[in-house]
Amino acid sequence: MKSLSPSGIELEFLSLSTFDLDHKSADGEPLNYVLLMLNFFYDMIRSKKDSDFIQSMLNCFLKTHYDAIMKEDDEEGTLKSKIKLI
């Protein structure tokens, strides 16, 4: 990702949004990808490495996937709780 231009990074995040996040599959696969990415951001922030790069990626990611995260109807609120940690 570091070798990509800012527009390249944004394109990668937009490709994640091609999933139908409203459609619930048995394993919640599209939302699981969002959760995995949030876990990545959380781990990178805790490691205190490349903070500027991670901050810009997180900003782009949240801009792209804000609606899916905020309308999450799962009982545990996993995505929202992960955002609060970050």
C-alpha positions as MATLAB code, in Angstrom:
seq = 'MKSLSPSGIELEFLSLSTFDLDHKSADGEPLNYVLLMLNFFYDMIRSKKDSDFIQSMLNCFLKTHYDAIMKEDDEEGTLKSKIKLI';
ca = [
       0.000    0.000    0.000;
       2.869    2.362    0.728;
       3.959    2.192   -2.883;
       0.532    3.350   -4.100;
      -0.365    6.943   -4.738;
      -3.131    8.489   -2.595;
      -5.598    7.926   -5.428;
      -4.435    4.305   -5.686;
      -5.082    3.777   -1.984;
      -8.529    5.309   -2.351;
      -9.250    3.014   -5.296;
      -8.338   -0.017   -3.186;
     -10.750    1.078   -0.452;
     -13.461    1.768   -2.985;
     -13.035   -1.762   -4.316;
     -14.025   -3.013   -0.861;
     -17.237   -1.040   -1.200;
     -18.297   -3.092   -4.220;
     -19.678   -5.619   -1.749;
     -23.368   -5.443   -0.970;
     -22.942   -4.699    2.707;
     -26.728   -4.819    3.196;
     -26.848   -8.463    2.155;
     -26.103  -10.753    5.074;
     -24.374  -13.946    4.095;
     -24.056  -16.837    6.537;
     -20.677  -15.648    7.749;
     -21.227  -11.900    7.213;
     -18.268  -11.936    4.821;
     -18.343   -8.317    3.554;
     -18.681   -6.883    7.055;
     -15.970   -9.286    8.162;
     -13.596   -7.662    5.662;
     -14.401   -4.264    7.147;
     -13.764   -5.629   10.654;
     -10.443   -7.133    9.556;
      -9.358   -3.778    8.164;
     -10.369   -2.022   11.386;
      -8.325   -4.589   13.324;
      -5.361   -3.792   11.092;
      -5.703   -0.068   11.791;
      -6.005   -0.729   15.506;
      -2.858   -2.867   15.563;
      -0.878   -0.362   13.506;
      -1.901    2.556   15.711;
      -0.913    0.613   18.819;
       2.483   -0.176   17.284;
       3.063    3.569   16.706;
       4.640    2.945   13.311;
       3.856    4.954   10.184;
       1.261    6.983   12.062;
       0.769    9.593    9.314;
       0.310    6.922    6.674;
      -2.121    4.933    8.842;
      -4.072    8.070    9.732;
      -4.553    8.949    6.068;
      -5.608    5.381    5.247;
      -8.036    5.320    8.169;
      -9.544    8.627    7.093;
     -10.112    7.368    3.557;
     -11.464    4.048    4.806;
     -13.956    5.673    7.167;
     -15.098    8.091    4.472;
     -15.779    5.181    2.163;
     -17.404    2.790    4.651;
     -19.006    5.135    7.188;
     -22.579    4.254    6.197;
     -22.027    0.501    6.465;
     -20.376    0.855    9.863;
     -23.030    3.165   11.285;
     -26.012    1.095   10.140;
     -24.581   -2.149   11.450;
     -27.444   -3.968   13.142;
     -25.491   -6.758   14.735;
     -26.318   -7.181   18.417;
     -22.725   -6.898   19.570;
     -22.006   -3.707   17.620;
     -18.577   -5.103   16.728;
     -17.672   -2.504   14.101;
     -18.788    0.450   16.208;
     -16.939   -0.807   19.272;
     -13.759   -1.254   17.207;
     -14.070    2.339   15.944;
     -14.340    3.555   19.543;
     -11.110    1.734   20.384;
      -9.255    3.303   17.487;
];
